[in-house]
Every structure is written in C-alpha cells, then in structure tokens.
Amino acid sequence: MRTTYETVLLAIDGDGIATVTMNRPDALNAMNTQMMRDLRDCFSEFYVNDGAARCIVLTGAGQRGFCTGADLKERRGMTDLAWRQQHAVIEQAIKAMIDCPIPMIAAVNGAAYAGGLELALACDFVYAADHAKFALTEVTLGIMPGAGGTQNLPRAVGVRRAKEIILTGTPFTAADALAWGVANTVVPGAELMAATLAVARKIAANAPISVKQAKKAIDKATELDRHSGYAFELEAYNRTVPTQDRQEGITAFNEKRKPIYRGH
C-alpha cells in the first residue's frame, strides 16, 4: 500500500489506526490540486487495501486549521474548464471516502470551512477541538457546496438547520457543532488527538468484519425504507456468522478473556 504523498502524511500504528494528516499548515491546510489528488489516492488505497487499517483518523497539521476548503489563491483566474477538471478530482476523493469500508473519524483541530467541513462530514463522525470553527461558505463566493455538503449536512443536523447554515454561509462554533449534531464530542485542543485516538482504539479492538458490515448497514438506514434496510442489515449480519472472529468472540466471552480478532 502506498504511504507517501506530497501534501498528506499517512501513519499506521500497531493497533491498526491510520492517521491521515493534511499537511499544508501555512495555508491552513487549504486544498490545492495536489492535495485533492493525494486525498483521492490515499482513500482509494484504503478501498483496495481494506485490511491495512482498522480505523482512520483524518486531521490537519498545526493548531489553526483542519482544512479551509479549496485553495482560492490557486483558483484565481482559472478557466471554466480548468475549474471543472480540478473539481472532478475532489469529487473522486469524496466518493472514495464515501465508499471506504474502514471507519473514519475527523479530528477537527481548527477551521473547517467549505470543502474542509465537507471532508469532515464525509467521515463517520467528528471529534472537535473547542476552538474549532465550522462553515459552508460557498454561496458567499458565487458557488455552492459540491463535495457532499448538501447531502451529508442535512443527515447530521436536519434539513432546516442545514438550509440555514448553507444559505447564509455563516460560521458556527464547536459548541454549536456539538449541539446541532455535526460533532460528537468537543474537547480542549490539547486533548483532541488523545481523545480521538482513544475512541479509534476502541473501534480497532473490535472484530474488523463486524465493524465494516455494521458501518454498511448504518449507512443504508438513511437511504432505504425500514423494511428494505432491515433486509440489508440481515445480509450484512449473515456475512459475520461464518467468520473465525465470530467464534473467537463467543469463546473469549465464555473464557472471560479479551478476544483477539484477526479480521477473518
């Protein structure tokens, strides 16, 4: 699996936790074309090599910015064709995140604006530093969210709140993000990575196939009627029955010990 990128740092520890760090801190981790390519390629690698990690943490370098969206300095003067071609790259990145079978947590360590918030929303859930700021500012710039924001934000906060956030482009605080459902947890900035890695380790300690199947089923909950969703859940459940991890889980419970899951 590829682990080296120009604008993204990737580290996978012994617990199977992959930390993906957007690494343009001087630009508040704004996405230039190269970062869009790096994010696309990184998450595509996890789709192909889904056993490379058991949980992924996405964050930004530094303390001020998670990601402030597309690099508008690079976009200045772009032709319509160049803009569409660049945007196609981030579209591929978002699709790769949506399709990624490995659980993903966003550790929002600063400003998450525009495409940066959309990256966070594409993760399974969000932990945020108390100084983090959030916004979908696209309509103030003559465009609109185009990296899943109009789809993922209503799923997190409800349609009416999402319309207020998107149509006004007004920034909101970490406390708002927690109250509205964007963030699951808000902690002091110095504690963010420790808190995020702690929950990542809990996920990584569980049976990998079970976690992946449960994630798939939960994702279908907002897309299907309840009867169809339950049918999908049962198909996902049945995939776990013949696994060695299922046998290990039951054996460990009865032997009163911690299970050792191997992902098969």
DODO-127075 format. One record per residue: z, x, y of N, C-alpha, C in turn; residue in three letters. Coordinates in steps of 0.001 Angstrom, whole numbers, plus 500000, padded with zeros to 6 digits. Example, Ala and Ser with C-alpha at 12.3 -4.5 7.8 and 13.67 -1.06 7.14 Angstrom:
2
   n.zz   n.xx   n.yy  ca.zz  ca.xx  ca.yy   c.zz   c.xx   c.yy rest
 507800 513190 494310 507800 512300 495500 507800 513200 496700  ALA
 507080 512850 497750 507140 513670 498940 507870 512900 500030  SER
// end
This chain:
264
   n.zz   n.xx   n.yy  ca.zz  ca.xx  ca.yy   c.zz   c.xx   c.yy rest
 500000 500837 498801 500000 500000 500000 500000 500870 501245  MET
 499194 500491 502223 499129 501240 503472 500417 501048 504272  ARG
 500960 502148 504795 502221 502073 505540 502139 502696 506936  THR
 501007 503273 507306 500886 503962 508583 499884 503249 509480  THR
 500319 502957 510710 499487 502256 511689 499665 502911 513052  TYR
 498733 502675 513944 498788 503298 515271 499856 502685 516165  GLU
 499990 501379 516144 500875 500696 517096 501998 499918 516419  THR
 502092 500021 515120 503115 499307 514355 503805 500296 513424  VAL
 505126 500232 513395 505900 501056 512468 506320 500194 511289  LEU
 506110 500692 510090 506492 499964 508892 507417 500824 508050  LEU
 508587 500271 507727 509539 500963 506855 510037 499972 505816  ALA
 510098 500393 504557 510602 499556 503469 511774 500271 502826  ILE
 512949 499632 502833 514145 500318 502327 514355 500040 500842  ASP
 515412 500593 500301 515684 500487 498880 516030 499092 498405  GLY
 516386 498204 499334 516678 496821 498972 515438 495944 498990  ASP
 514301 496546 499330 513067 495778 499394 512866 495062 500712  GLY
 513559 495501 501751 513402 494898 503076 512420 495729 503885  ILE
 511349 495088 504320 510340 495750 505149 510610 495424 506612  ALA
 510732 496453 507431 510875 496255 508875 509557 496617 509541  THR
 508946 495634 510185 507685 495809 510910 508018 495813 512393  VAL
 507813 496956 513040 508187 497107 514452 506943 497287 515310  THR
 506719 496349 516216 505632 496505 517189 506031 497623 518149  MET
 505183 498618 518296 505615 499870 518910 504781 500243 520136  ASN
 504889 499420 521178 504352 499755 522492 505430 499424 523543  ARG
 506591 500051 523443 507715 499645 524299 507433 499780 525783  PRO
 506603 500748 526195 506308 500905 527617 505542 499708 528170  ASP
 504876 498964 527291 504142 497763 527695 504861 496504 527211  ALA
 506168 496628 526946 506958 495521 526390 506310 494964 525124  LEU
 505683 495886 524382 505048 495566 523105 503959 494505 523219  ASN
 503301 494493 524380 502132 493624 524537 501066 494047 523536  ALA
 500328 493069 523041 499331 493334 522013 497991 493730 522625  MET
 497626 495002 522489 496251 495366 522777 495428 495124 521514  ASN
 494145 495413 521590 493280 495140 520438 493740 495893 519204  THR
 494195 497146 519393 494625 497934 518248 495863 497330 517592  GLN
 496807 496838 518389 497986 496213 517782 497607 494949 517026  MET
 496668 494179 517571 496215 492993 516856 495643 493382 515498  MET
 494838 494446 515491 494279 494920 514219 495388 495395 513287  ARG
 496356 496117 513830 497428 496657 512995 498271 495541 512384  ASP
 498596 494521 513180 499367 493400 512649 498568 492657 511580  LEU
 497298 492431 511856 496437 491779 510863 496423 492566 509551  ARG
 496195 493865 509666 496078 494685 508458 497407 494790 507722  ASP
 498506 494887 508472 499822 495010 507861 500173 493766 507043  CYS
 500006 492581 507634 500363 491358 506916 499364 491041 505815  PHE
 498120 491460 505988 497149 491309 504906 497538 492171 503714  SER
 498077 493359 503975 498544 494228 502894 499668 493559 502107  GLU
 500564 492868 502804 501656 492194 502102 501154 491014 501273  PHE
 500053 490405 501711 499473 489327 500908 498941 489881 499595  TYR
 498281 491033 499670 497704 491650 498476 498795 492273 497608  VAL
 499750 492939 498255 500824 493645 497552 502130 492885 497743  ASN
 502200 491683 497197 503353 490831 497485 504629 491285 496781  ASP
 504530 492303 495933 505731 492861 495333 506256 494069 496069  GLY
 505604 494433 497189 506007 495632 497928 507322 495440 498665  ALA
 507671 494193 498969 508916 493908 499681 509433 492547 499250  ALA
 510718 492328 499460 511324 491029 499139 511639 490212 500389  ARG
 511654 490862 501538 511844 490168 502810 511278 491061 503901  CYS
 510695 490449 504925 510095 491187 506031 510824 490818 507319  ILE
 511163 491823 508117 511743 491613 509442 510733 492103 510466  VAL
 510351 491231 511391 509421 491585 512468 510195 491720 513761  LEU
 510052 492857 514449 510759 493080 515707 509913 493933 516635  THR
 510454 494220 517807 509756 495055 518774 510567 496295 519103  GLY
 509873 497370 519457 510554 498605 519836 511215 498437 521202  ALA
 512366 499100 521394 513077 499019 522659 513989 497812 522727  GLY
 514568 497585 523901 515531 496505 524083 515043 495410 525018  GLN
 513890 495610 525653 513463 494666 526693 512405 493684 526220  ARG
 511616 494076 525243 510519 493213 524832 510355 493132 523335  GLY
 510337 491918 522819 509894 491685 521445 508379 491839 521419  PHE
 507705 491002 522186 506271 491107 522417 505943 490133 523543  CYS
 505221 490602 524551 504905 489759 525707 503489 489209 525646  THR
 502964 489087 524437 501648 488490 524275 500537 489511 524384  GLY
 499332 489026 524610 498175 489917 524720 498291 490791 525958  ALA
 497785 492003 525862 497797 492953 526974 496761 492505 528008  ASP
 497238 491905 529103 496327 491350 530098 495628 492430 530912  LEU
 496204 493625 530957 495504 494728 531619 494246 495084 530844  LYS
 494326 495093 529529 493150 495376 528717 492135 494238 528827  GLU
 492626 493023 529007 491728 491865 529055 491030 491687 530406  ARG
 491501 492378 531409 490897 492208 532733 489419 492602 532694  ARG
 488579 491682 533140 487147 491958 533194 486421 491764 531878  GLY
 487101 491322 530842 486446 491096 529557 485390 490002 529672  MET
 484264 490199 529015 483267 489143 528930 483763 488047 527991  THR
 483124 486890 528080 483497 485802 527179 483360 486223 525719  ASP
 482285 486946 525406 482055 487381 524037 483142 488348 523582  LEU
 483466 489320 524423 484498 490300 524056 485849 489611 523869  ALA
 486154 488646 524734 487414 487906 524626 487488 487164 523293  TRP
 486404 486445 522952 486403 485685 521702 486506 486603 520489  ARG
 485827 487752 520550 485884 488686 519430 487282 489278 519275  GLN
 487928 489603 520410 489291 490104 520328 490226 489031 519787  GLN
 490059 487811 520286 490951 486740 519849 490789 486466 518363  HIS
 489604 486655 517843 489377 486450 516410 490269 487366 515576  ALA
 490602 488547 516117 491455 489481 515392 492875 488933 515291  VAL
 493406 488419 516411 494764 487874 516343 494783 486588 515518  ILE
 493693 485851 515504 493607 484679 514627 493758 485109 513174  GLU
 493090 486202 512806 493218 486716 511445 494651 487143 511152  GLN
 495320 487743 512150 496704 488182 511964 497629 486994 511725  ALA
 497474 485940 512522 498318 484756 512374 498072 484093 511020  ILE
 496812 484007 510614 496511 483424 509304 497135 484251 508188  LYS
 497110 485584 508343 497735 486448 507338 499236 486220 507277  ALA
 499869 485976 508431 501301 485678 508444 501585 484334 507790  MET
 500781 483330 508108 500982 482004 507524 500841 482060 506007  ILE
 499902 482873 505543 499637 482964 504107 500562 483929 503378  ASP
 501352 484709 504119 502192 485726 503487 503239 485064 502586  CYS
 503291 485418 501301 504247 484782 500396 505672 485303 500536  PRO
 505837 486437 501227 507152 487059 501367 507882 486439 502562  ILE
 509153 486088 502432 509898 485542 503573 509883 486496 504765  PRO
 509734 485926 505968 509652 486719 507188 510669 486215 508208  MET
 511397 487142 508794 512372 486819 509839 511962 487559 511105  ILE
 511906 486856 512225 511675 487503 513508 513012 487891 514115  ALA
 513171 489177 514464 514351 489656 515188 513922 489853 516629  ALA
 514149 488837 517452 513635 488832 518828 514610 489576 519721  VAL
 514232 490776 520093 515119 491698 520800 514896 491730 522307  ASN
 514062 490846 522828 513781 490832 524258 512807 489718 524553  GLY
 511938 489926 525546 510989 488890 525938 510011 488586 524814  ALA
 509893 487302 524494 508897 486818 523529 508055 485790 524265  ALA
 507026 486262 524894 506188 485421 525737 504812 485237 525105  TYR
 504231 484051 525333 502860 483759 524929 502666 484124 523456  ALA
 501699 485013 523177 501452 485391 521794 502652 485994 521109  GLY
 503570 486580 521866 504785 487122 521270 505659 486022 520683  GLY
 505807 484917 521411 506556 483789 520865 505811 483192 519681  LEU
 504489 483180 519754 503716 482638 518637 503893 483482 517376  GLU
 504005 484791 517526 504302 485649 516375 505661 485300 515780  LEU
 506656 485097 516646 507995 484738 516162 507964 483393 515434  ALA
 507232 482438 515998 507151 481112 515394 506407 481128 514065  LEU
 505537 482117 513866 504803 482237 512607 505698 482766 511494  ALA
 506849 483327 511858 507820 483762 510849 508577 482549 510307  CYS
 509311 482757 509235 510024 481641 508613 511212 481179 509436  ASP
 511895 482102 510095 512914 481733 511062 513202 482907 511978  PHE
 514025 482642 512998 514216 483581 514104 515693 483876 514320  VAL
 516024 485158 514431 517302 485601 514970 516997 486227 516331  TYR
 517847 485981 517311 517547 486437 518662 518735 487127 519311  ALA
 518440 488119 520143 519453 488736 520996 519797 487774 522124  ALA
 521037 487849 522609 521466 486893 523635 520741 487071 524963  ASP
 520098 488235 525172 519357 488450 526407 517876 488115 526272  HIS
 517449 487658 525096 516032 487366 524865 515574 486197 525733  ALA
 514307 486251 526115 513669 485168 526858 512428 484722 526097  LYS
 512108 483445 526222 511001 482864 525483 510106 482060 526426  PHE
 508819 482020 526135 507907 481171 526901 506537 481162 526251  ALA
 505856 480040 526417 504422 479966 526148 503758 479727 527502  LEU
 503277 480805 528080 502820 480799 529478 501314 480606 529625  THR
 500616 480332 528547 499152 480371 528576 498532 479446 529616  GLU
 499075 478224 529783 498433 477296 530718 498543 477773 532162  VAL
 499492 478659 532449 499595 479221 533798 498544 480294 534033  THR
 497831 480684 532978 496809 481738 533059 495409 481202 532786  LEU
 495276 479882 532751 493956 479302 532576 493502 479184 531142  GLY
 494395 479401 530183 494056 479226 528778 495107 478312 528144  ILE
 495274 478374 526846 496311 477604 526154 496733 478405 524933  MET
 497853 478049 524310 498247 478770 523098 497126 478738 522063  PRO
 496861 479889 521470 495780 479980 520496 496151 480794 519281  GLY
 497447 481031 519090 497910 481776 517916 498951 480952 517157  ALA
 498672 479652 517074 499539 478765 516306 500622 478078 517101  GLY
 500700 478317 518395 501797 477764 519183 501843 476256 519215  GLY
 500675 475599 519330 500672 474138 519392 500974 473513 518039  THR
 500930 474308 516980 501221 473805 515640 502649 474121 515204  GLN
 503080 475348 515458 504400 475782 514982 505543 475350 515891  ASN
 505316 475305 517208 506413 474910 518099 506856 473465 517877  LEU
 505941 472487 517773 506413 471126 517509 507182 471003 516200  PRO
 506834 471816 515219 507560 471786 513954 508989 472303 514117  ARG
 509183 473157 515123 510519 473725 515361 511364 472858 516294  ALA
 510759 472336 517354 511549 471687 518410 511238 470211 518586  VAL
 510239 469689 517897 509806 468312 518117 508679 468253 519124  GLY
 507915 467180 519062 506703 467070 519880 507020 467007 521372  VAL
 508000 466224 521773 508259 466046 523211 508755 467339 523856  ARG
 509648 468033 523199 510127 469307 523742 508995 470317 523767  ARG
 508169 470332 522721 507050 471275 522685 506084 471021 523832  ALA
 505824 469765 524131 504933 469453 525255 505514 469960 526566  LYS
 506810 469800 526759 507449 470295 527982 507316 471815 528084  GLU
 507597 472520 526998 507539 473978 527003 506118 474468 527255  ILE
 505148 473887 526548 503767 474366 526630 503091 473936 527920  ILE
 503274 472701 528346 502550 472190 529510 503101 472696 530833  LEU
 504373 473106 530859 504923 473691 532082 504815 475205 532093  THR
 504822 475829 530923 504813 477284 530846 506108 477914 531308  GLY
 507189 477134 531389 508456 477616 531927 509242 478413 530889  THR
 509728 479614 531250 510541 480398 530314 511876 479704 530011  PRO
 512414 480007 528832 513728 479487 528480 514551 480580 527827  PHE
 515862 480363 527786 516802 481393 527360 517028 481366 525852  THR
 517745 482390 525385 518125 482424 523975 519037 481251 523635  ALA
 519916 480881 524570 520791 479731 524326 519966 478456 524169  ALA
 518936 478302 525006 518034 477158 524856 517328 477209 523506  ASP
 516850 478397 523144 516133 478559 521879 517007 478135 520702  ALA
 518281 478462 520764 519214 478075 519703 519426 476564 519699  LEU
 519637 475995 520876 519909 474562 520972 518694 473724 520566  ALA
 517495 474231 520848 516279 473457 520605 515677 473674 519220  TRP
 516130 474689 518504 515619 474907 517160 514603 476023 517014  GLY
 514334 476767 518091 513445 477923 517980 514148 479051 517239  VAL
 515415 479283 517581 516202 480348 516962 517265 479754 516043  ALA
 517501 480423 514925 518575 480019 514017 519926 480565 514442  ASN
 519911 481790 514993 521141 482479 515358 520883 483318 516600  THR
 521881 483380 517489 521830 484254 518670 523058 485150 518637  VAL
 522835 486447 518773 523924 487422 518728 523749 488413 519869  VAL
 524807 489170 520224 524636 490231 521216 523528 491196 520789  PRO
 522797 491718 521763 521655 492570 521461 521973 493728 520536  GLY
 523131 494335 520727 523508 495491 519913 523737 495113 518446  ALA
 523938 493830 518175 524221 493377 516810 523016 492739 516131  GLU
 521895 492646 516858 520762 491869 516352 520230 492381 515026  LEU
 519905 493656 514952 519285 494160 513724 520257 494109 512557  MET
 521532 494395 512812 522516 494328 511730 522617 492905 511188  ALA
 522641 491925 512089 522737 490530 511659 521482 490095 510912  ALA
 520324 490512 511418 519068 490127 510776 518931 490780 509412  THR
 519258 492057 509333 519162 492758 508048 520158 492208 507037  LEU
 521301 491737 507511 522290 491163 506596 521741 489914 505912  ALA
 521088 489037 506684 520528 487834 506055 519296 488196 505237  VAL
 518553 489217 505669 517403 489672 504874 517861 490177 503516  ALA
 518994 490867 503482 519510 491375 502206 519937 490234 501281  ARG
 520479 489162 501858 520828 488004 501041 519589 487424 500375  LYS
 518507 487327 501161 517253 486805 500616 516714 487758 499552  ILE
 516734 489057 499864 516175 490065 498957 516944 490144 497647  ALA
 518203 489750 497653 519018 489814 496438 518723 488671 495478  ALA
 518034 487654 495948 517727 486505 495098 516456 486760 494286  ASN
 516198 485913 493321 515045 486092 492439 513748 485973 493247  ALA
 512926 487012 493283 511737 487015 494141 510765 485862 493889  PRO
 510518 485545 492625 509581 484443 492338 510170 483122 492807  ILE
 511459 482927 492596 512117 481702 493050 512018 481556 494568  SER
 512270 482647 495282 512218 482623 496743 510806 482284 497216  VAL
 509802 482929 496641 508421 482688 497058 507996 481255 496765  LYS
 508367 480741 495598 507999 479376 495251 508706 478365 496145  GLN
 509977 478621 496450 510713 477725 497349 510099 477728 498746  ALA
 509704 478914 499226 509062 479000 500544 507783 478169 500579  LYS
 506964 478268 499537 505731 477489 499478 506024 475992 499535  LYS
 507014 475564 498772 507330 474146 498722 507859 473637 500060  ALA
 508713 474435 500714 509248 474025 502022 508123 473906 503040  ILE
 507184 474852 503014 506063 474801 503961 505255 473515 503802  ASP
 505178 472997 502593 504419 471766 502359 505150 470525 502847  LYS
 506448 470657 503113 507242 469486 503485 506753 468825 504762  ALA
 506193 469616 505692 505716 469044 506950 504235 468692 506910  THR
 503601 468933 505766 502160 468728 505672 501774 467577 504746  GLU
 502663 467195 503850 502351 466189 502851 503324 465016 502948  LEU
 502909 463849 502448 503861 462759 502303 504898 463149 501251  ASP
 506023 462469 501250 507142 462890 500414 506792 462891 498926  ARG
 506045 461909 498473 505688 461854 497059 504815 463048 496672  HIS
 503807 463337 497491 502926 464473 497210 503686 465786 497340  SER
 504581 465853 498321 505378 467059 498497 506282 467321 497309  GLY
 506845 466240 496751 507702 466420 495580 506889 466868 494369  TYR
 505678 466361 494249 504805 466801 493164 504507 468294 493300  ALA
 504285 468743 494544 504053 470173 494778 505307 470968 494430  PHE
 506480 470438 494819 507737 471117 494510 507908 471317 493009  GLU
 507576 470297 492229 507737 470403 490784 506791 471437 490190  LEU
 505577 471513 490717 504657 472550 490265 505213 473933 490585  GLU
 505767 474074 491785 506360 475355 492178 507582 475669 491308  ALA
 508398 474641 491047 509592 474819 490209 509220 475295 488808  TYR
 508212 474660 488235 507831 474992 486861 507343 476429 486717  ASN
 506881 477028 487818 506477 478434 487783 507680 479335 487544  ARG
 508881 478896 487895 510075 479734 487733 510671 479660 486326  THR
 510360 478593 485595 511024 478365 484302 510760 479472 483288  VAL
 509509 479943 483112 509264 480952 482069 509569 482385 482483  PRO
 510180 482581 483646 510406 483946 484113 511645 484566 483482  THR
 511618 485879 483370 512794 486612 482904 513934 486505 483913  GLN
 513580 486385 485188 514618 486256 486211 515419 484964 486025  ASP
 514762 483886 485581 515485 482643 485331 516512 482853 484218  ARG
 516107 483537 483169 517034 483824 482081 518168 484736 482553  GLN
 517822 485737 483397 518834 486661 483916 519838 485933 484797  GLU
 519360 485009 485605 520269 484275 486481 521305 483478 485704  GLY
 520877 482779 484671 521797 481980 483865 522747 482869 483076  ILE
 522198 483967 482510 523032 484893 481738 524106 485525 482623  THR
 523701 485977 483808 524648 486610 484725 525739 485637 485152  ALA
 525364 484369 485397 526355 483373 485779 527409 483222 484675  PHE
 526945 483115 483442 527873 482910 482332 528688 484157 482005  ASN
 528132 485322 482298 528866 486574 482068 529690 486984 483279  GLU
 529664 486132 484322 530450 486355 485531 530152 487730 486166  LYS
 528863 487999 486335 528427 489251 486973 527284 488959 487930  ARG
 526982 489928 488769 525876 489791 489710 524552 489950 488984  LYS
 523591 489043 489173 522318 489177 488471 521487 490330 489024  PRO
 520644 490861 488181 519700 491906 488575 518302 491336 488408  ILE
 517676 490974 489507 516370 490361 489459 515260 491399 489626  TYR
 514210 491248 488817 513137 492232 488799 511791 491647 489214  ARG
 511753 490367 489519 510515 489780 490002 509518 489453 488914  GLY
 510015 489201 487699 509093 488781 486626 509860 487938 485603  HIS
// end
